[in-house]
């Protein structure tokens, strides 16, 4: 079972549908308290019991504590009032049912009248006599009757009751166009058994037996005898008219054609109804539960109330398609004038073109097919629609780009394509045919595609077709290169061997490993700090000599200062030693000549004093200021030898000079290196490694190695196929496709008298032109101008030439 079949389609095609027989499918579960009422053998007793229980429960909720003591008389009064209310409810429901029956019988009478009259039907059957008409003029009467008749037709023929309207109906029509079976009468969600119906609209728990479709036209009494009408056309239509699953349109088709052809007012009403329905179906909201918030509750309630409003019922896509066919049918066209036919078809084309703006691609497919068929029958409709509605003119103007993008997106499935692509191609062909037949109509024909879509194939001037050759073209697909047939194209298959390049591959860059781990160096952009690199070959523009001189001078000053301090400290040390040797403490009991070590207390005190003196002397020393490094600031990113972003313009801080220096250019040379310094520019905090060069990148992709690539050469109007001899030089256009690189190149092919063929690459038609070409050119971008010469060879075994 397909997912778009039957009741399961409600999951994909729209919201849940109401019950087929009048009950709500979501409220069919019997409550526990009323389970016994549905099992009663007598439906009348069950209905009265159900109504009585509801009234008594409602009355018990309204009681106060003072009314707990209930007497016999009060209970009788309560029952009497309850039965009185039941009597009123039944009476009101009976009146409503009688009024509904009157309306239904009136509608059925109208349908029987249309079926019986067949091709003799006209609105005169419903028009009152002129003196008795409630309207002012006869035109107003005919217009009002047309509106009322359309309301009856929409109510009787639409699938509103079964739920196949709105988004669900549009998707069902699209599914039928795709060949999927949709059963409009299948409703497995309804739990009411066949042959049963609820006793009332407010009580769907009590079911009554009911027959199927009743045939009222079983017999009729004539003045002479009893005549059977069971086999008449109107009697056969009762099954379709009385059911809710459609089918009555087949019986009123001829009547509708007669009414549309005979009444201008009814024709305008039908045309307006079709246009309105298409517009409503095009703006259907395809919502989901994702992203729903509390603030959208009011909008949801408003939309739900509008959907439940009978006056704002959703349109039926199946009915709209049927009415479009009625207006375009041959019996109607033959009875209308030429200008009336043009007006009807123009209005229909304009309405179905509005459906092309829908957010639903299946509905756009249906609208494209219908609009294309209308435009084929009336090319003048294109001028009418584009002049009145600019949105349609813009859409049809970019239709060629839309078809191109869609066809390219489905290229993997060629020659199989989707119905959606077929619809767009059919519409484009109809539009081009209308433009050719109506020269006064013009549309903007500028093809705009994204980067993933190929450029349009423009033939070279040397290979332009003559007017006779253009007139021989049978279709626009052939003339524009969409049909790869023997009449216009020839496909050659082969291979191209990329030879090995004699060069020394550079070592692998360490930056690639860092970048794979997410720790690659930052981009050297404006306001970054640099210093000279490993490939520096310029003079001291950065101020390296000034830095070395300043550094040497400060080192000499530091050395001289240290020598002076040493000279000053030496006499002090000798004097201290002499004083210590001459000083003898008279209170000491030790012998000065005794070689034993001095007293411990004296040893601990004196070193502390000496340390304090040493610290004070160190504090008095001046700290040397470090020299500023020869750093520079990047001013801009510049090209080198025509290759962009391979150099940087730098201004040096010490000299104030500016210059352009290599940063990856000239074969991967780096005159500067990216660094980070402190605020005083006296110390380098971090030095970034250089980025991967183009040579290293090309080597990583396999540039310079022998490689064999399969190619396809598509030749347009090949001279060999056209019978040109080899005595003269001839040329043609073509497409050289590289499957390994995922690209197609526009080429110019020249055929020489000696059998050689030169293929010159011009531009990239599809594929990436700025990345992935390292294996051929050693750089990411495509380089045009490559010339390949194909020479004929002779097989040693057969002696035949081969290209």
C-alpha positions in Angstrom: 0.0 0.0 0.0 1.4 3.4 -1.0 1.7 6.0 1.6 -0.6 8.3 -0.4 -3.4 5.8 -0.5 -6.7 6.1 1.3 -7.0 7.4 4.9 -3.3 7.1 5.4 -2.9 10.0 3.1 -4.1 12.3 5.8 -0.7 12.1 7.4 1.0 13.4 4.3 -1.6 15.3 2.3 -3.4 17.3 5.0 -5.1 17.3 8.4 -7.6 14.7 9.6 -10.8 14.5 7.7 -14.3 14.5 9.2 -16.5 11.4 9.3 -18.1 10.3 6.0 -21.5 9.7 7.6 -21.8 12.9 9.7 -20.2 11.8 12.9 -16.8 13.1 14.3 -14.3 10.3 14.0 -12.4 11.6 17.0 -15.3 11.4 19.4 -16.6 7.9 18.6 -15.3 6.2 21.7 -18.2 5.3 24.0 -17.9 6.6 27.6 -18.2 4.1 30.4 -21.2 5.7 31.9 -23.3 5.4 28.7 -22.2 2.0 27.6 -25.5 0.5 28.5 -27.5 2.9 26.4 -25.9 1.8 23.1 -26.7 -1.8 23.8 -30.4 -1.2 24.3 -32.6 -3.0 21.7 -34.9 0.0 21.4 -33.2 3.1 19.9 -36.0 5.4 21.0 -35.6 4.3 24.7 -31.9 4.6 24.4 -32.1 8.1 22.9 -34.6 9.3 25.7 -32.4 7.7 28.4 -29.3 9.4 27.1 -31.0 12.8 26.8 -32.6 12.4 30.3 -29.3 11.5 31.9 -27.6 14.6 30.5 -30.4 16.9 31.8 -30.4 15.3 35.2 -26.6 15.6 35.5 -26.7 19.2 34.5 -29.5 19.9 37.1 -27.6 18.1 39.9 -24.6 20.4 39.4 -26.8 23.5 39.8 -28.2 22.4 43.2 -27.3 24.1 46.5 -26.8 22.5 49.9 -30.3 23.8 51.0 -31.9 21.7 48.2 -30.6 18.3 49.5 -34.0 17.4 51.1 -36.0 16.4 48.0 -39.7 15.6 48.3 -41.8 13.4 46.0 -43.5 16.5 44.4 -40.1 18.2 43.7 -38.8 15.0 42.0 -41.9 14.8 39.9 -41.5 18.4 38.9 -37.9 17.9 38.0 -38.8 14.9 35.8 -41.6 16.8 34.2 -39.3 19.7 33.4 -36.7 17.3 32.0 -39.2 15.6 29.7 -40.4 19.0 28.6 -36.9 20.0 27.7 -36.5 16.8 25.8 -39.7 17.5 23.9 -38.4 21.0 22.9 -35.0 19.5 21.8 -36.6 16.9 19.7 -39.0 19.5 18.2 -36.1 21.9 17.3 -34.0 19.0 15.9 -37.0 17.9 13.8 -37.4 21.4 12.4 -33.7 21.6 11.6 -33.8 18.2 9.9 -36.9 19.2 7.9 -35.2 22.4 6.8 -32.1 20.5 5.8 -34.2 18.0 3.9 -35.9 20.8 2.0 -32.5 22.2 1.1 -31.1 18.8 0.1 -34.2 18.0 -2.0 -33.9 21.4 -3.7 -30.3 20.8 -4.5 -31.1 17.3 -5.7 -33.9 18.7 -7.9 -31.4 21.1 -9.5 -29.0 18.3 -10.1 -31.7 16.1 -11.6 -32.8 19.1 -13.8 -29.3 19.5 -15.2 -28.9 15.7 -15.7 -32.3 15.4 -17.5 -31.9 18.4 -19.8 -28.3 17.3 -20.9 -27.2 19.4 -23.9 -30.5 21.4 -23.8 -29.9 22.8 -20.4 -29.7 26.6 -19.9 -30.2 29.1 -17.1 -33.6 30.0 -18.4 -35.0 27.1 -16.4 -34.2 28.9 -13.2 -34.8 32.5 -14.2 -38.1 33.9 -13.0 -40.5 35.8 -15.2 -39.5 39.4 -15.8 -42.4 41.1 -13.9 -41.9 38.8 -11.0 -38.1 39.0 -10.6 -36.9 40.4 -7.3 -33.9 42.1 -9.1 -33.9 45.3 -11.0 -32.6 44.1 -14.4 -32.5 40.8 -16.2 -28.7 40.9 -16.3 -28.7 41.1 -12.5 -31.1 38.2 -12.3 -29.0 36.0 -14.6 -25.8 36.8 -12.6 -27.5 36.1 -9.3 -28.9 32.8 -10.6 -25.4 31.9 -11.9 -23.9 32.5 -8.4 -26.6 30.4 -6.7 -26.2 27.6 -9.2 -22.4 27.6 -8.7 -23.0 27.3 -4.9 -25.2 24.3 -5.5 -22.7 22.7 -7.8 -19.8 23.3 -5.5 -21.8 21.8 -2.5 -22.9 18.7 -4.5 -19.8 17.9 -6.4 -17.0 18.9 -4.2 -15.2 16.4 -1.9 -15.5 18.7 1.1 -17.4 16.1 3.2 -14.7 13.4 2.6 -11.8 15.8 3.3 -10.1 15.7 -0.1 -9.9 19.5 -0.5 -7.3 22.1 0.1 -3.8 20.9 0.4 -4.9 17.2 0.5 -6.9 17.6 -2.7 -4.0 19.3 -4.5 -1.6 16.6 -3.4 -4.1 13.9 -4.5 -4.4 15.5 -8.0 -0.5 15.6 -8.2 -0.3 12.0 -7.1 -2.8 10.9 -9.8 -0.7 12.8 -12.3 2.3 10.8 -11.1 0.4 7.5 -11.6 -0.4 6.8 -8.0 -3.9 5.5 -7.1 -5.9 7.6 -4.7 -9.3 6.4 -3.3 -11.4 9.4 -2.5 -14.1 7.3 -0.7 -11.8 5.3 1.5 -12.1 6.4 5.1 -10.8 3.8 7.5 -10.6 6.2 10.4 -14.5 6.2 10.7 -15.7 3.6 13.3 -19.4 3.9 12.4 -20.4 0.7 10.6 -21.9 0.8 7.2 -25.7 1.1 7.2 -25.8 3.0 10.5 -26.0 6.7 11.3 -26.1 8.7 14.6 -29.5 9.6 16.0 -28.7 13.3 16.0 -25.8 15.7 15.5 -25.4 16.2 19.2 -25.6 12.5 20.2 -23.4 10.2 18.1 -23.4 7.4 20.6 -26.9 6.1 19.7 -26.9 4.7 16.2 -30.0 4.0 14.0 -30.4 1.8 11.0 -30.3 3.6 7.7 -30.4 2.4 4.1 -27.9 3.2 1.4 -28.6 5.7 -1.3 -32.3 5.8 -1.9 -33.5 6.0 -5.5 -36.5 8.3 -5.6 -36.9 8.2 -9.4 -38.1 4.6 -9.4 -41.5 5.2 -10.9 -43.7 8.0 -12.1 -47.5 8.2 -12.6 -48.6 9.3 -16.1 -52.3 10.1 -17.1 -52.5 6.8 -19.0 -50.4 4.3 -17.1 -47.6 3.7 -14.6 -44.3 4.4 -16.3 -41.0 3.1 -14.9 -38.1 5.5 -14.8 -35.5 3.2 -13.2 -33.5 3.1 -16.4 -33.4 6.8 -17.2 -30.2 8.8 -17.2 -31.3 10.8 -14.2 -32.1 7.6 -12.2 -28.6 6.2 -13.0 -27.0 9.3 -11.6 -28.7 9.1 -8.2 -26.0 6.8 -6.7 -23.3 9.3 -7.6 -25.3 12.4 -6.6 -26.4 10.9 -3.2 -22.9 9.8 -2.2 -20.1 12.0 -0.8 -17.3 10.5 -2.8 -17.9 12.4 -6.1 -18.8 10.9 -9.4 -21.7 13.2 -10.3 -19.5 15.4 -12.5 -19.7 12.7 -15.2 -23.5 13.1 -15.4 -23.6 16.9 -15.5 -20.6 17.5 -17.9 -22.8 18.0 -21.0 -25.2 20.3 -19.1 -22.3 22.4 -17.8 -20.9 22.8 -21.3 -24.4 23.9 -22.6 -24.8 26.4 -19.7 -21.3 27.8 -20.1 -21.7 28.3 -23.9 -25.2 29.9 -23.6 -24.8 32.2 -20.6 -22.1 34.8 -20.4 -22.8 35.4 -16.7 -22.5 31.8 -15.8 -19.3 31.5 -17.8 -17.8 34.5 -15.9 -18.8 33.0 -12.6 -17.2 29.7 -13.3 -14.0 31.4 -14.6 -13.8 33.6 -11.4 -14.4 30.5 -9.2 -11.5 28.6 -11.0 -9.1 31.6 -10.6 -10.1 32.0 -6.9 -9.6 28.3 -6.2 -6.2 28.2 -7.9 -5.1 31.3 -5.9 -6.2 29.8 -2.6 -4.5 26.5 -3.4 -1.3 28.3 -4.3 -1.1 30.1 -0.9 -1.9 27.0 1.2 0.3 27.0 4.3 2.5 23.9 4.6 3.0 24.0 8.4 4.7 21.6 10.8 4.9 21.2 14.5 8.5 22.4 14.6 9.0 25.9 15.9 5.5 26.3 17.4 5.3 28.7 20.3 2.7 29.9 22.7 2.3 33.2 20.9 1.0 31.4 17.9 -2.0 29.9 19.7 -4.3 32.7 18.8 -3.3 32.4 15.1 -4.0 28.7 15.2 -7.4 29.2 16.8 -8.2 31.8 14.2 -7.2 29.6 11.3 -9.1 26.7 12.8 -12.3 28.8 13.1 -11.8 30.0 9.5 -11.4 26.4 8.2 -14.6 25.4 10.0 -16.5 28.3 8.5 -18.7 27.0 5.6 -18.4 30.2 3.7 -14.6 29.9 3.7 -14.4 26.2 2.7 -11.2 25.0 1.1 -11.3 24.7 -2.7 -11.4 21.3 -4.5 -8.5 20.9 -6.9 -10.2 18.0 -8.7 -13.3 20.2 -9.3 -11.1 23.1 -10.5 -9.3 20.9 -13.0 -12.7 19.5 -14.3 -14.1 23.0 -14.8 -11.0 24.1 -16.6 -11.5 21.2 -19.0 -15.2 22.2 -19.5 -14.2 25.7 -20.4 -11.6 24.4 -22.9 -13.8 21.6 -24.3 -14.6 21.5 -28.0 -18.4 21.9 -27.7 -17.9 25.1 -25.8 -15.3 26.5 -28.2 -17.4 25.8 -31.2 -20.4 27.8 -29.8 -18.3 30.8 -28.7 -16.9 33.6 -30.8 -13.1 33.9 -31.4 -12.8 36.9 -29.0 -14.7 35.0 -26.4 -12.5 32.0 -26.7 -9.4 34.2 -26.4 -10.9 35.9 -23.3 -11.7 32.6 -21.6 -8.3 31.0 -22.3 -6.4 34.2 -21.3 -8.2 34.2 -18.0 -7.5 30.5 -17.4 -3.9 30.9 -18.3 -3.5 33.9 -16.0 -5.1 31.9 -13.2 -3.0 28.8 -13.6 0.1 30.9 -13.9 -0.5 32.2 -10.4 -0.4 28.6 -9.2 3.3 28.5 -10.4 4.1 30.7 -7.5 3.0 28.1 -5.0 5.4 26.7 -2.3 4.4 23.2 -3.2 6.3 21.6 -6.1 3.6 19.0 -6.9 1.0 21.7 -7.3 3.4 23.7 -9.4 3.8 20.6 -11.6 0.1 20.4 -12.1 -0.2 24.2 -12.9 2.8 24.0 -15.3 1.2 21.2 -17.3 -2.2 22.9 -17.4 -0.8 26.4 -18.3 1.3 24.8 -21.1 -1.7 23.1 -22.6 -3.8 26.3 -22.5 -1.0 28.4 -24.1 -0.7 25.9 -26.9 -4.3 26.4 -27.8 -4.2 30.2 -27.4 -0.7 31.9 -27.8 -2.4 35.3 -27.4 -2.9 34.5 -23.7 0.8 35.1 -23.0 0.6 38.8 -23.9 -2.6 39.2 -21.9 -1.2 37.6 -18.7 2.3 39.3 -18.8 0.9 42.8 -19.5 -1.6 42.6 -16.6 0.4 40.9 -13.9 4.2 41.8 -13.8 4.9 38.9 -11.4 3.9 36.4 -14.1 6.1 38.2 -16.6 9.1 38.0 -14.2 8.5 34.3 -13.6 8.2 33.4 -17.2 11.3 35.6 -18.0 13.5 33.5 -15.6 11.8 30.2 -16.6 14.7 29.3 -18.9 17.1 29.6 -15.9 14.8 27.5 -13.8 14.6 24.8 -16.4 18.4 24.8 -16.8 19.0 24.5 -13.0 16.4 21.7 -12.7 17.7 19.7 -15.6 21.3 20.0 -14.4 20.2 18.9 -10.9 18.7 15.7 -12.4 21.6 14.9 -14.8 22.6 11.8 -12.8 19.3 10.1 -13.8 19.5 10.9 -17.5 17.6 9.8 -19.7 15.1 9.4 -16.9 13.7 12.7 -15.5 11.0 13.7 -13.1 7.5 14.7 -14.0 8.3 18.1 -12.5 11.1 18.7 -15.0 8.8 17.5 -17.8 6.2 20.0 -16.8 8.7 22.9 -16.7 10.2 21.9 -20.1 6.7 21.7 -21.5 5.8 25.1 -20.3 9.1 26.6 -21.6 8.4 25.1 -25.0 4.9 26.6 -25.0 6.2 30.0 -24.0 8.8 30.0 -26.8 6.3 28.9 -29.3 3.9 31.7 -28.2 6.8 34.2 -28.5 7.5 33.0 -32.0 3.9 33.2 -33.1 3.3 36.6 -31.5 6.2 38.8 -32.3 4.7 41.7 -30.4 5.2 39.9 -27.1 8.6 40.0 -25.4 10.1 38.6 -22.2 13.4 39.2 -20.6 15.6 36.4 -21.7 18.7 36.6 -19.4 19.9 33.3 -18.1 21.1 33.5 -14.5 22.4 30.4 -12.8 24.3 29.6 -9.7 27.9 28.3 -9.5 26.8 24.7 -9.6 25.0 25.1 -12.9 26.9 25.1 -16.3 27.1 28.2 -18.4 25.1 28.4 -21.6 26.9 27.0 -24.6 27.7 29.9 -26.9 28.9 28.8 -30.4 31.9 30.6 -31.7 31.6 33.1 -34.6 33.5 30.9 -36.9 31.0 28.1 -36.5 27.8 30.2 -36.8 24.9 28.5 -38.6 23.3 30.0 -41.7 19.7 30.8 -41.8 18.9 27.7 -43.8 20.6 25.5 -41.2 18.7 27.2 -38.4 15.3 26.7 -40.2 16.1 23.0 -40.5 16.2 22.6 -36.7 13.2 20.7 -35.6 13.0 21.7 -31.9 14.4 24.2 -29.5 16.1 21.4 -27.5 18.2 20.4 -30.6 19.0 24.1 -31.4 20.2 24.8 -27.9 22.2 21.6 -27.4 19.8 19.8 -25.1 19.5 16.8 -27.4 22.7 14.9 -27.9 21.7 13.1 -31.1 23.4 12.3 -34.4 21.9 15.3 -36.1 23.9 17.8 -34.0 26.4 16.2 -31.7 29.0 13.5 -31.9 30.6 12.0 -28.7 34.2 10.7 -28.7 35.6 8.8 -25.8 39.3 8.5 -24.9 42.0 9.2 -22.3 44.5 11.9 -21.7 47.9 11.0 -20.2 49.4 13.6 -18.0 53.2 13.3 -18.3 55.6 13.4 -15.4 57.3 16.7 -14.7 61.0 16.9 -13.9 61.1 18.9 -10.7 62.2 18.5 -7.2 59.1 18.2 -5.0 59.3 20.4 -1.9 59.1 18.8 1.5 55.8 18.4 3.2 54.9 21.5 5.2 54.4 21.1 9.0 51.5 23.6 8.7 49.3 20.9 7.2 49.6 18.8 10.4 48.9 21.8 12.5 45.9 22.7 10.4 44.5 19.2 10.6 44.6 19.6 14.4 43.0 23.0 14.3 46.2 24.9 15.3 47.3 26.4 12.0 48.9 29.9 11.8 46.7 32.9 11.4 46.4 34.8 8.2 49.0 37.6 7.8 46.7 40.5 7.2 46.9 44.3 7.7 48.3 45.7 11.0 50.1 42.4 11.8 53.8 42.5 13.0 56.6 40.9 10.9 60.3 40.7 10.8 62.8 39.5 8.2 62.5 35.8 7.3 64.8 33.0 6.0 64.7 34.1 2.4 65.6 37.8 3.1 67.7 39.1 0.2 67.2 42.8 0.5 69.6 45.3 2.2 69.0 46.7 5.6 65.6 48.3 4.8 64.2 46.9 8.0 66.9 48.6 10.2 68.8 45.4 11.1 72.1 47.3 11.0 70.7 50.0 13.3 69.5 47.4 15.7 73.0 45.7 15.8 74.8 49.0 16.3 72.5 50.0 19.1 72.8 46.6 20.7 76.7 46.7 20.4 76.8 50.2 21.8 74.7 49.2 24.8 76.8 46.1 25.4 80.0 48.2 25.5 78.4 50.7 27.9 77.3 47.8 30.1 80.8 46.3 30.0 82.4 49.7 30.9 80.1 50.2 33.8 80.8 46.8 35.2 84.6 47.4 35.0 84.3 50.7 36.8 82.3 49.1 39.6 84.9 46.3 40.0 87.6 48.9 40.3 85.8 50.8 43.0 84.9 47.6 45.0 88.5 46.2 45.0 90.1 48.9 47.4 87.2 48.6 49.8 87.6 44.9 50.1 91.4 45.2 50.8 90.7 47.9 53.5 88.1 45.7 55.2 90.5 42.7 55.3 93.3 44.8 56.8 91.0 46.2 59.5 89.8 42.9 60.4 93.3 41.5 60.7 94.5 44.4 62.9 91.5 44.6 65.2 91.7 42.5 68.4 89.0 42.5 70.9 90.5 43.2 74.4 87.6 41.4 76.1 88.2 38.2 74.2 89.8 35.4 76.2 91.1 33.7 73.1 94.6 34.0 71.9 94.9 36.0 68.6 97.7 33.8 67.5 95.6 30.7 68.1 94.8 29.1 64.8 91.5 27.7 66.0 88.4 29.0 64.3 86.8 32.1 65.7 83.7 32.2 67.9 80.5 31.1 66.3 78.6 34.2 67.3 81.0 36.5 65.6 80.8 34.4 62.4 77.0 34.6 62.2 76.8 38.3 62.7 79.5 39.5 60.3 78.2 37.7 57.1 74.8 39.2 57.7 76.2 42.7 57.7 78.3 42.0 54.6 75.2 40.6 52.8 73.2 43.8 53.5 76.0 45.9 52.2 76.2 43.8 49.0 72.5 44.2 48.5 72.7 47.9 48.8 75.5 48.1 46.3 73.5 45.9 43.8 70.5 48.2 44.1 72.6 51.1 43.1 73.5 49.5 39.8 71.7 50.9 36.7 69.6 48.5 34.7 70.4 48.4 30.9 67.6 49.1 28.5 67.2 46.4 25.7 67.4 47.5 22.1 64.2 47.6 19.9 63.9 44.8 17.4 63.8 45.5 13.6 60.0 45.0 13.3 57.5 46.1 10.7 53.7 46.5 10.2 51.8 45.0 7.3 50.1 47.8 5.3 48.4 45.8 2.6 48.3 42.4 0.8 49.9 42.6 -2.7 50.3 40.2 -5.6 53.7 38.9 -6.8 54.3 38.2 -10.5 50.6 38.4 -11.1 49.7 35.8 -8.5 47.4 37.5 -5.9 48.2 37.5 -2.1 51.7 36.3 -2.6 53.4 39.4 -1.1 52.9 42.0 1.6 53.6 45.7 1.8 55.4 46.4 5.0 56.5 49.6 6.8 59.5 49.2 9.1 59.5 50.9 12.5 63.2 51.7 12.8 63.7 53.2 9.3 60.2 54.2 8.3 60.7 52.7 4.9 58.0 50.8 2.9 58.5 47.9 0.5 56.8 44.9 -1.0 58.2 41.5 0.2 57.6 37.9 -0.8 55.3 35.9 1.4 54.9 32.6 -0.5 55.7 34.0 -4.0 58.5 33.3 -6.4 58.3 29.5 -5.8 57.5 29.6 -2.1 59.9 32.2 -0.8 59.3 34.1 2.5 61.2 37.4 3.0 59.2 38.1 6.2 57.9 36.0 9.0 54.8 36.6 11.2 55.7 37.4 14.8 54.1 38.6 18.0 56.2 41.0 20.3 55.8 42.7 23.6 54.7 46.3 23.9 58.2 47.8 24.0 59.2 45.7 20.8 62.3 44.4 22.6 61.3 40.7 22.7 59.5 38.3 20.4 56.8 36.4 22.3 55.8 34.0 19.5 56.9 33.3 15.9 54.4 31.7 13.6 55.5 29.2 11.0 55.0 30.1 7.3 51.9 28.8 5.5 51.9 26.0 3.0 53.2 27.2 -0.4 51.5 26.6 -3.7 54.3 24.2 -4.7 53.8 22.2 -1.5 50.0 22.1 -2.1 50.5 21.0 -5.7 52.9 18.3 -4.6 50.4 17.1 -2.0 47.7 16.7 -4.7 50.1 14.8 -7.0 51.3 17.4 -9.5 54.2 16.2 -11.5 53.4 12.6 -11.4 52.2 10.5 -14.4 48.5 10.2 -14.5 45.9 8.8 -16.9 42.5 10.6 -17.1 39.4 9.5 -19.1 37.7 12.2 -21.1 34.6 12.7 -23.3 34.8 15.0 -26.3 31.3 16.2 -27.4 31.6 17.7 -30.9 28.9 19.9 -32.3 28.4 19.7 -36.1 31.5 17.6 -36.5 33.0 18.2 -40.0 33.7 14.5 -40.4 30.1 13.6 -39.7 28.8 16.3 -42.0 30.8 14.9 -44.9 33.6 17.5 -45.1 36.7 16.2 -47.0 40.2 16.5 -45.5 41.4 18.7 -48.3 40.5 21.9 -46.4 40.9 23.0 -42.8 37.6 23.1 -40.8 36.6 23.8 -37.2 33.8 23.2 -34.8 32.9 23.7 -31.2 32.8 21.1 -28.5 32.8 20.3 -24.8 35.7 18.4 -23.3 34.4 16.7 -20.1 36.8 15.6 -17.4 34.9 13.1 -15.2 37.9 12.8 -12.8 37.8 16.5 -12.2 34.0 16.9 -12.4 34.2 19.7 -15.0 33.4 20.4 -18.6 35.5 22.7 -20.8 34.3 24.6 -23.9 36.9 23.8 -26.6 37.6 24.8 -30.2 38.5 21.9 -32.4 40.4 22.4 -35.7 40.6 19.6 -38.3 43.7 19.7 -40.5 44.1 18.1 -43.9 46.7 15.6 -42.6 44.2 14.1 -40.2 45.5 15.9 -37.0 43.0 17.6 -34.7 43.9 20.4 -32.3 41.7 20.9 -29.2 42.1 24.3 -27.5 40.5 24.8 -24.1 38.6 28.1 -23.6 36.5 28.3 -20.5 34.9 26.2 -17.8 31.2 25.5 -18.5 30.4 23.5 -15.4 32.4 22.4 -12.4 34.7 24.4 -10.2 37.1 26.8 -12.0 39.0 28.0 -8.8 39.8 24.7 -7.1 40.9 21.2 -7.8 43.2 21.8 -10.8 46.5 21.1 -9.0 47.1 17.8 -10.8 47.1 19.6 -14.2 48.3 23.1 -13.7 50.0 23.0 -10.3 47.6 25.6 -9.0 43.9 25.6 -7.8 42.6 27.7 -10.7 41.9 26.6 -14.2 44.3 28.0 -16.8 42.7 28.4 -20.3 44.6 28.1 -23.5 45.9 24.5 -23.3 46.3 23.0 -26.8 46.2 19.3 -27.3 46.9 17.8 -30.7 45.4 14.5 -31.7 47.3 12.8 -34.4 46.2 9.7 -36.5 48.0 6.5 -35.9 48.3 3.4 -38.1 47.7 -0.1 -36.6 50.5 -2.5 -37.5 48.1 -5.5 -37.9 45.3 -3.9 -39.9 47.0 -1.0 -41.5 44.1 1.3 -40.8 44.3 4.8 -39.4 42.9 5.5 -35.9 42.7 8.8 -34.1 
